Amino acid sequence: KGIDSEDLEVREKCREELRKAAVDWGVMHLVNHGIPEELTGRVKAAGEGFFGQPIEEKEKYANDQVAGNVQGYGSKLANNASGQLEWEDYFFHCIFPEDKTDLSIWPKTPSDYIAATREYAKQLRALATKVLAVLSLGLGLEEGRLEKEVGGMEELLLQMKINYYPKCPQPELALGVEAHTDVSALTFILHNMVPGLQLFYQGKWVTAKCVPNSIIVHVGDTVEILSNGKYKSILHRGVVNREKVRLSWAVFCEPPKDKILLQPLPETVSEAEPPRFPPRTFAQHIKHNLF
């Protein structure tokens, strides 16, 4: 809660740490983030409950990727470019703004799933505003600027992806998720305290520590582009575990697909620092990233 502290010194120190992490790593653990542990506990229990059901129950929510319908339950078992197996089950759905959510595809069991996830989405959206404000100020902009540039309350979409990585007897042959950067503006991640997130930092893979009651925040490509590369979107991957099932709850804060042209903000560009990214819509950026 330091970023809103009444105490100017505490507030500045906390904001400075957040800015530094965004510049240096592009990823950080947020502690004392103001979202009650009771609520994150309910979100986790609901997700664990869903994945603990028999496969035929989960299949009722199956998505249809071929038809372009990505929301719902899916399973990924595929060889990646380096011949390793990617192995994960997941559930993907839009959780905010409420008018853009489709409750008909949200799990009905556990019974708390919808209530817990809705409340979490609201509180996380407020947290996103705070983080974007600090990052805006860090670029010398007004605090509402980055939020406005990514669509504001009406248009910034929060998409949740619950990843379920089964125990893997030979983890060296499998990866949960292969190396990628997030295309989002910000990504917020909860997990079940089983390590597995790895970050590519200064030329090598580093395994992220598990910090109790923290939320991991990634700077995504969208903010990297708007800041003209001053904030980093770090390459990361998920690894599976031999002994334990690993679960993570990732919420991607995404600008609207076609309404906004993403490009370095004029204030971040100078003769010494020309624009490092061409103007693209979010949809074009995703496409560019896939090839």
Beta strands, then each sheet from edge to edge (+ up, - down):
strand 1: 27-30
strand 2: 72-79
strand 3: 85-96
strand 4: 157-165
strand 5: 174-175
strand 6: 177-180
strand 7: 186-191
strand 8: 197-201
strand 9: 204-207
strand 10: 215-219
strand 11: 236-238
strand 12: 246-254
strand 13: 261-262
strand 14: 280-281
sheet 1: 1+ 10- 7+ 12- 4+ 3- 2+
sheet 2: 1+ 10- 7+ 12- 4+ 3- 5-
sheet 3: 6+ 11- 8+ 9-
sheet 4: 13+ 14-
end
